């Protein structure tokens, strides 16, 4: 005879197993930010794999070309790789400029298997830091062509991409470890981009967590909320 407690345990085990099986043909492409590498997304990669997703942790030379060139050359190849591997659904999880690469690619290319997109600390309306410092030779040398496109002017790349026409969740950080940058940025920020500038028209949900820009992709809440959005198309908002 099955006791009530065993029945409850079996129910939760079955639900968890079903979720993992459902995600087996779902591929998540991780896209790191400017001046970073795929190593910066390894914590998120492990969390997603433990949640039952197939993961492609993309590594690309973020300082080497324009946003359009990077998105076509590397996002496009990652999508094709997922299709070759038989992905039934393709999600994206991005950090910082990685989100702009995905927006650029999806604006110009159709992905029939597209699932959901989660962006961590994306400069969706640009960054005031780039507008203020982008003309400096040192800034250009460090950040490359793509980094110089991330300003807040009307013609900057993020502001020219329009609204998001795909399921999108955005997670912003509210702590800064770079007080010099924060003096340049208006409003609450994560040391690189203001919370307000992470938002974009058409997004499904927006969430703020207490962490800084360089660390947001390793934060437990970011990992947990990312999986929640991939499964439910919204974040879990604690009261």
C-alpha positions as CSV (number, residue, x, y, z in Angstrom):
1,X,0.0,0.0,0.0
2,X,1.3,3.4,-1.0
3,X,1.3,5.9,1.9
4,X,0.3,9.5,1.4
5,X,3.9,10.7,1.9
6,X,5.2,8.3,-0.7
7,X,2.5,9.4,-3.1
8,X,3.5,13.0,-2.7
9,X,7.2,12.1,-3.1
10,X,6.4,10.1,-6.3
11,X,4.3,13.0,-7.7
12,X,7.2,15.5,-7.3
13,X,9.7,13.1,-8.7
14,X,7.5,12.4,-11.7
15,X,7.0,16.1,-12.3
16,X,10.7,16.7,-12.1
17,X,11.5,13.8,-14.4
18,X,8.9,15.0,-16.9
19,X,10.4,18.5,-17.0
20,X,13.8,17.1,-17.6
21,X,12.6,14.8,-20.4
22,X,10.7,17.7,-22.0
23,X,13.9,19.7,-22.2
24,X,16.0,16.9,-23.7
25,X,15.4,18.3,-27.3
26,X,15.7,21.9,-26.2
27,X,19.1,23.5,-26.8
28,X,20.2,26.6,-25.0
29,X,22.9,28.8,-26.7
30,X,24.9,30.8,-24.2
31,X,26.3,34.1,-25.5
32,X,28.9,35.9,-23.3
33,X,29.5,39.6,-23.2
34,X,32.2,42.0,-24.4
35,X,35.8,41.2,-23.4
36,X,34.7,37.9,-21.9
37,X,34.8,34.3,-23.0
38,X,32.6,31.2,-22.7
39,X,34.3,30.5,-19.3
40,X,32.3,33.3,-17.8
41,X,29.1,31.4,-18.6
42,X,30.2,28.0,-17.1
43,X,28.2,28.4,-13.9
44,X,25.0,29.0,-16.0
45,X,26.0,26.2,-18.3
46,X,26.2,23.7,-15.4
47,X,22.9,24.9,-13.9
48,X,21.1,24.5,-17.3
49,X,22.5,21.1,-17.9
50,X,21.4,20.0,-14.4
51,X,17.9,21.3,-15.3
52,X,17.8,18.9,-18.3
53,X,18.8,21.3,-21.2
54,X,21.3,20.7,-23.9
55,X,23.8,23.6,-23.8
56,X,26.0,25.2,-26.5
57,X,28.3,27.6,-24.7
58,X,29.4,29.9,-27.5
59,X,32.9,31.4,-27.5
60,X,33.5,34.3,-29.9
61,X,36.1,37.1,-30.3
62,X,34.0,39.9,-29.0
63,X,36.6,42.7,-29.8
64,X,37.3,41.7,-33.4
65,X,34.4,43.0,-35.5
66,X,31.1,44.8,-35.6
67,X,27.9,43.6,-33.9
68,X,26.4,42.6,-37.2
69,X,29.4,40.7,-38.3
70,X,29.8,38.9,-35.0
71,X,26.1,38.0,-34.9
72,X,26.1,36.6,-38.5
73,X,29.4,34.7,-38.1
74,X,28.9,33.2,-34.7
75,X,25.2,33.3,-33.7
76,X,24.3,32.0,-37.1
77,X,26.9,29.1,-36.9
78,X,25.6,28.2,-33.4
79,X,22.0,28.0,-34.6
80,X,23.1,25.8,-37.5
81,X,25.0,23.5,-35.1
82,X,21.9,23.1,-32.9
83,X,19.8,22.2,-35.9
84,X,22.4,19.6,-37.0
85,X,22.2,18.1,-33.5
86,X,18.5,17.8,-33.9
87,X,17.3,20.6,-31.6
88,X,13.5,20.8,-31.5
89,X,13.7,24.2,-29.8
90,X,16.5,26.7,-29.5
91,X,16.7,29.1,-26.6
92,X,19.2,31.9,-25.9
93,X,20.7,33.0,-22.6
94,X,23.0,36.0,-22.9
95,X,25.2,38.3,-20.9
96,X,25.6,42.0,-21.6
97,X,26.5,42.6,-25.3
98,X,25.6,39.0,-26.1
99,X,22.0,40.1,-25.9
100,X,22.5,42.8,-28.6
101,X,24.1,40.2,-30.8
102,X,21.1,38.0,-30.5
103,X,18.7,40.9,-31.1
104,X,20.7,41.8,-34.2
105,X,20.6,38.3,-35.6
106,X,16.9,37.8,-34.9
107,X,16.0,41.1,-36.5
108,X,17.5,39.9,-39.8
109,X,17.1,36.1,-39.7
110,X,14.2,33.8,-38.9
111,X,14.8,30.8,-36.5
112,X,11.7,28.5,-36.9
113,X,12.7,26.5,-33.8
114,X,13.2,29.7,-31.7
115,X,12.1,29.2,-28.1
116,X,12.7,31.9,-25.4
117,X,15.5,34.4,-24.7
118,X,16.8,35.5,-21.4
119,X,19.2,38.5,-21.3
120,X,21.3,39.2,-18.3
121,X,22.3,42.9,-17.9
122,X,21.8,43.8,-21.6
123,X,22.5,47.3,-22.8
124,X,19.2,47.3,-24.7
125,X,19.0,51.1,-24.8
126,X,22.8,51.4,-24.8
127,X,25.2,52.6,-22.1
128,X,26.0,56.1,-21.1
129,X,29.6,55.0,-20.4
130,X,30.1,54.2,-24.1
131,X,28.6,57.5,-25.2
132,X,30.9,59.4,-22.8
133,X,34.2,57.4,-23.3
134,X,33.7,55.8,-26.7
135,X,35.8,58.3,-28.6
136,X,38.8,57.6,-26.4
137,X,41.6,55.7,-28.2
138,X,42.1,53.5,-25.1
139,X,38.4,52.6,-24.9
140,X,38.4,51.7,-28.6
141,X,41.5,49.6,-28.2
142,X,40.1,47.7,-25.3
143,X,36.5,47.2,-26.5
144,X,36.9,47.0,-30.3
145,X,34.3,47.9,-33.0
146,X,31.4,46.3,-31.3
147,X,32.0,48.0,-28.0
148,X,31.8,51.4,-29.7
149,X,28.3,50.7,-31.0
150,X,26.7,50.4,-27.6
151,X,26.1,54.1,-26.8
152,X,22.7,55.7,-26.0
153,X,22.5,58.0,-29.0
154,X,19.5,57.7,-31.4
155,X,21.6,55.9,-34.0
156,X,23.4,53.5,-31.7
157,X,23.0,49.8,-32.6
158,X,20.9,48.8,-29.6
159,X,18.4,51.6,-30.2
160,X,18.2,50.9,-33.9
161,X,17.0,47.3,-33.4
162,X,13.4,48.1,-32.5
163,X,11.1,46.1,-30.2
164,X,11.6,42.5,-29.3
165,X,9.2,40.2,-31.3
166,X,10.2,37.0,-29.5
167,X,9.6,35.8,-25.9
168,X,12.1,37.7,-23.8
169,X,12.9,38.0,-20.2
170,X,15.5,40.6,-18.9
171,X,17.3,40.4,-15.6
172,X,19.2,43.5,-14.5
173,X,21.6,44.0,-11.6
174,X,21.3,46.8,-9.0
175,X,24.9,46.8,-7.5
176,X,28.0,48.4,-8.8
177,X,31.7,47.8,-8.1
178,X,32.7,50.5,-10.5
179,X,31.9,53.8,-8.8
180,X,33.6,55.8,-11.6
181,X,31.2,54.4,-14.2
182,X,28.3,54.8,-11.9
183,X,29.0,58.5,-11.7
184,X,28.4,58.7,-15.4
185,X,25.2,56.6,-15.4
186,X,21.9,58.1,-14.6
187,X,19.7,56.2,-12.1
188,X,20.3,52.8,-10.5
189,X,22.9,50.8,-12.3
190,X,25.2,47.7,-12.2
191,X,28.4,49.6,-13.0
192,X,28.0,49.3,-16.7
193,X,24.4,50.0,-17.7
194,X,21.4,51.5,-15.9
195,X,18.5,49.3,-14.9
196,X,16.2,51.4,-17.1
197,X,18.4,50.9,-20.1
198,X,18.2,47.1,-19.8
199,X,14.6,47.3,-20.8
200,X,13.2,47.0,-24.3
201,X,9.8,47.3,-25.8
202,X,8.1,43.9,-26.4
203,X,9.8,42.1,-23.5
204,X,7.6,39.7,-21.5
205,X,9.1,40.3,-18.1
206,X,11.8,42.2,-16.3
207,X,13.5,41.4,-13.0
208,X,16.1,43.2,-10.8
209,X,18.5,41.2,-8.6
210,X,21.2,42.5,-6.2
211,X,24.4,41.8,-8.1
212,X,27.0,43.6,-10.2
213,X,27.4,43.5,-14.0
214,X,30.5,41.2,-14.2
215,X,28.9,38.6,-11.8
216,X,25.2,38.5,-12.7
217,X,25.5,35.3,-14.8
218,X,27.0,33.4,-11.8
219,X,24.4,34.6,-9.3
220,X,22.1,31.8,-8.0
221,X,19.0,33.9,-8.5
222,X,19.9,34.6,-12.1
223,X,20.4,30.9,-12.8
224,X,17.2,29.9,-11.0
225,X,15.1,32.6,-12.7
226,X,16.5,31.8,-16.1
227,X,15.3,28.3,-15.9
228,X,11.9,29.5,-14.6
229,X,11.5,31.8,-17.6
230,X,12.5,29.1,-20.1
231,X,9.8,26.9,-18.7
232,X,7.0,29.4,-17.9
233,X,7.7,32.6,-20.0
234,X,7.9,34.7,-16.9
235,X,10.0,35.2,-13.8
236,X,9.1,34.3,-10.3
237,X,8.5,37.6,-8.5
238,X,8.9,37.3,-4.8
239,X,6.8,39.7,-2.7
